[in-house]
Amino acid sequence: MDEVKAIQILLVEDNPHDVEMTVRALERGQIKNELRVARDGQEALDFLFQNLRENRALPGLILLDLNLPKIDGHEVLREIKAHSELKRIPVIILTASTRDEDVVRSYDLGVNTFISKPVRFEEFMKVVTTIQEYWIYIATLPATVQT
């Protein structure tokens, strides 16, 4: 756990309160990764495909809400996992949903992890910090998604 990987994190979240909580949790982890925020599914896909077209670095991790305006999280996930250059990016569903059908559908579409957002702030902070620690320190990511 000596090496800290610098990866860009794409947060796809339309709720400003949840964006702020995630930012605070990531800052608390004291790991300096670039955080990009997309406020809806269309913005997320536009960002990813523009990076591909312009040969810019792709995010190393995507935190994706399901209940998004314009294009919902399941459709965003479907598009990511169907594309040869995006499918290796780890995607974590981070959502308020606890519905079994959302969990099953997400895994059927290729999500790496499904997490229901805790309601209490401190619990949410622990979840985001744990996600960050795992994907920054422990997991080995494909070189194509590292910045």
PyMOL commands that set and color helices and strands:
alter all, ss='L'
color gray80, all
select helices_A, chain A and resi 16-28+41-53+73-82+100-108+121-138+143-145
alter helices_A, ss='H'
color red, helices_A
select strands_A, chain A and resi 9-12+35-38+61-64+91-95+113-116
alter strands_A, ss='S'
color yellow, strands_A
deselect
rebuild
show_as cartoon
